[in-house]
């Protein structure tokens, strides 16, 4: 049986929820952003009126206000967004149990087994679109196709409140003229490499020489070419499916620019503690550490280094993070920092060792667990490292609480 895949994208989701909950701002340009006072003022989502003024996801509050003087900024309420997202999923679940979330506001649905009950894929998409609008009060755009990649492309083609069909007869006409950047998983670096090969559209990629694509981009290039040709055969995962963890990271925008190395050390330590805690909670280790620096002029630098041994210990992660930072910092004022543990491996792959370095790491892991138990019982600031005394204002930030973070995962429109 041919797959019938829907990709459902809740339009301007965060901003739509805010306008739904507060009708007074529903007819005004609205943007959801971090707090202006703590400088986490980046636009996470905007409604259509703000979008018409040129406001984009990722704009600073200053940039957004310059484009639209009447814009209203609302701080995010992620718990509420998850609540509404779950209500929408309940609607999806009445048509299929094959529901794969792609962020809080997007889902793939495989409705191939549902057409005998509800009609064609287009008809099911129409039913969902109508019910979400009438029962929940927000709009959704849905792509209908024979694979996941084209279904997502379809949901992006018409917004808001629309349905787009991409089938085996029309995908060359609809998909191939699109720029390569529209293809799922084609990042900026990949697009640049393809452009240097005179591959600018999805059609160009489909028709390109496979050997040359593989030579430049490896197996990922062949995967993208497969997508361009409409040969994506990935199944929609069940709603309870949990993806394998590939990396764990946290980052934060600081309340003021960092210029002193001691202040940087404190923030890197706090972020390393956060990453370490989350790795331990998942029972995994990281084999490399990455650090990203965002300067006050919004220039970004990042670097990844491999660790000598996989670890989830605070000291190991911090040591590597600071080493990376020292190599890349150009002494400009720092607006934001992030630390990430990558190339995740499970506990079973870490062997016991007679060597002193690994014995020390195991000891550090036990100390980290003990510190965490103390904090859970007596509060985050009940036990701190000596470095925190260098700046008590910064050291008070509990970055192990994910709600305090301005995660890149939320920079979605």
ABEGO torsion letter per residue (X at the ends): XBBBBBBBBBBGAAAAAAAAABAAAAABBBBBBBBAAAGABBBABBBAAAAAAGBBBGBBAAAAAAABAABBBBBBBAAAAAAAAAAAAAAAAAABABBBBBEAABBBBBAAAAAAAAEBAAAAAAAAAAAAAAAAGBBBBBBBBABAAAAAAAAAABOBGBBBBBBAAAAAAAAAABBAAABBGBBAAAAAAAAAAGBABAAAAAABBAAAAAAAAEAAAAAAAAAAAGABABBBBBAABBBBBABBBBBBBBABBBABAAAAAAAAAAAAAAAAAAAAAAGBBBABBBBBBBBAAGBBBBBBBBBABBBABAAAAAAAAAAAAAAABAGBBBABBBBBBBGBBBAAABBBBABAAAAAAAAAAAAAAAAAAAAAAAEAAABBBAAAAABAAAAABBAABAAABBBAAABBX
